[in-house]
Structure formats: C-alpha cells, structure tokens
Amino acid sequence: MAKTKPRRTQSRSAVAPRRAKSAGRASTKTAKAAAVKKLGSAPARSLDPPVKHRASSKQARVIEMLMKPEGATIGDIMKATDWQQHSVRGFFAGVIRKKLKLTLISESAEAGRIYKVTGNAASTDSKPGKAGA
C-alpha cells in the first residue's frame, strides 16, 4: 500500500485578507492606557485633607483609650466597642497604623498585652500645622 500524505489546506485567516484596525478602536486603547498612567501618578495620600471623625464614634473611643498613659488591652477595647478580637487587631493595623499613621506600641504586662499610641498623637487634630502656632 502506498502512503498517502495528509492534505494541507489553508485556514480561513491565512486566506482572507486582514482587515485594517479602525481608528476608533486604537484610540480607545490609548485612552485607557493614558487613564491608567494618570491613576499611578496621583499625589501622595498625605496631601489629602484630614479625616474628620464623630466624637462619639467607636473609633474615637478606641483612639482615646489608646492615648491614655496606661493604654488599653484588646479585652478592654472589645468590651467598649462590642467588637471581636480579630476586628480590634484589624482596626489597629488598618486604621491606627495605615490610615491615621499613628505609632502603636505594645507592652507585655501581667494583665495581658497593653497597647498605646505614642509620639505623633498630635496628627489626630482636625487642624494640622496649628499646634506650634
């Protein structure tokens, strides 16, 4: 028996002529790329106006507890806010440290770990730059 070669046919994309890209489609891609670049070159967050908080909010109560010289334990904050332990720890990381950029220190004591806000506590004022004047 003779071996037969498989037939090779050209695909439709190879046979059909390529269409030119429309000008509108190309400009849309460049506009999206430019929009992405604008987002990346946004000014630093520190230039944003300070965040104002309600005096009676849970967040304000927790910050007040942490600013006291004796500090507060996670258990104390859990009782004051009715939050769970993981929520208090998330608040420390997300709000205290990252958003408000406060220095949070912890000390080991007999009652448990005590957390305090020290150093840049003046940054929670509603009018930055007025403390020295």
C-alpha positions in Angstrom: 0.0 0.0 0.0 1.1 3.5 -0.8 1.3 6.0 2.0 -0.9 9.0 1.4 0.1 12.4 2.5 -2.5 14.4 4.6 -4.0 17.2 2.7 -2.8 20.6 3.8 -5.5 23.3 3.5 -5.0 26.9 4.4 -7.0 28.2 7.2 -9.5 30.9 6.7 -7.4 33.5 8.4 -4.5 32.8 6.1 -6.7 33.0 3.0 -8.8 36.0 3.9 -7.2 39.4 3.7 -6.7 41.1 7.0 -8.9 44.0 7.9 -7.3 47.2 9.0 -7.9 48.3 12.6 -10.4 51.0 12.9 -9.1 54.4 14.2 -11.7 54.5 16.9 -10.6 51.1 18.4 -7.0 52.1 18.5 -7.7 55.4 20.2 -9.8 53.7 22.8 -6.9 51.6 23.8 -4.5 54.6 24.1 -7.1 56.5 26.1 -7.4 53.5 28.6 -3.6 53.4 28.8 -3.4 57.1 29.5 -6.1 56.8 32.2 -4.1 54.1 33.9 -1.0 56.3 33.9 -2.9 59.2 35.4 -4.0 57.0 38.3 -0.5 55.8 39.0 0.9 59.4 39.2 -1.7 60.6 41.7 -0.4 62.8 44.6 0.6 61.2 47.8 -2.2 60.5 50.3 -0.6 62.7 52.9 -1.7 65.8 50.9 -5.4 64.8 51.4 -7.4 66.8 53.9 -7.5 65.3 57.4 -10.3 62.9 58.0 -12.9 64.2 60.5 -14.5 61.8 62.9 -17.5 62.0 65.1 -16.6 62.4 68.8 -19.0 59.7 69.9 -17.9 57.0 67.4 -16.4 53.7 68.4 -13.2 54.7 66.5 -12.9 57.9 68.6 -13.4 55.9 71.8 -10.7 53.4 70.9 -8.2 56.1 70.0 -9.0 57.9 73.3 -8.4 54.7 75.2 -5.1 54.1 73.4 -3.9 57.7 74.1 -4.2 57.3 77.8 -0.9 56.8 79.6 -2.0 53.4 80.9 -3.1 52.3 77.4 -5.7 49.6 76.8 -5.8 45.8 76.3 -7.6 44.1 73.5 -10.1 42.9 76.0 -10.9 46.4 77.2 -11.5 47.6 73.6 -13.6 44.5 72.9 -15.9 45.4 75.9 -16.1 49.1 75.0 -16.9 48.6 71.3 -18.6 45.1 71.2 -16.1 44.1 68.6 -14.4 40.7 68.3 -10.7 40.2 68.8 -9.8 39.9 65.1 -11.7 43.1 64.4 -9.8 45.0 67.1 -6.5 43.8 65.6 -7.6 44.7 62.1 -8.6 48.2 63.4 -5.0 48.6 64.8 -3.4 47.6 61.5 -5.8 49.3 59.1 -6.9 52.4 60.8 -4.4 53.2 63.5 -1.2 52.4 61.7 -2.1 52.7 58.0 -4.9 55.3 57.7 -4.1 57.6 60.6 -0.3 56.8 60.5 -0.1 56.7 64.3 2.6 54.9 66.2 1.1 52.0 68.1 3.3 50.3 70.7 2.6 47.2 72.7 3.9 46.2 76.1 3.6 42.9 77.9 2.1 43.1 81.4 0.5 40.8 83.9 -3.0 41.8 82.8 -2.0 40.9 79.2 -0.6 42.9 76.3 -1.2 46.7 76.6 -1.4 48.9 73.5 -0.7 52.6 73.5 -0.5 55.3 70.9 2.7 57.4 71.3 4.7 60.1 69.6 2.7 61.6 66.8 -0.6 61.8 68.6 -1.0 65.4 67.6 -1.7 64.2 64.0 -5.3 63.4 65.0 -6.1 67.1 65.4 -8.5 68.5 62.9 -6.2 71.4 62.0 -2.6 70.2 61.2 0.1 72.7 61.5 -1.7 74.8 64.1 -0.2 73.0 67.1 3.0 75.0 67.0 1.4 78.4 66.4 
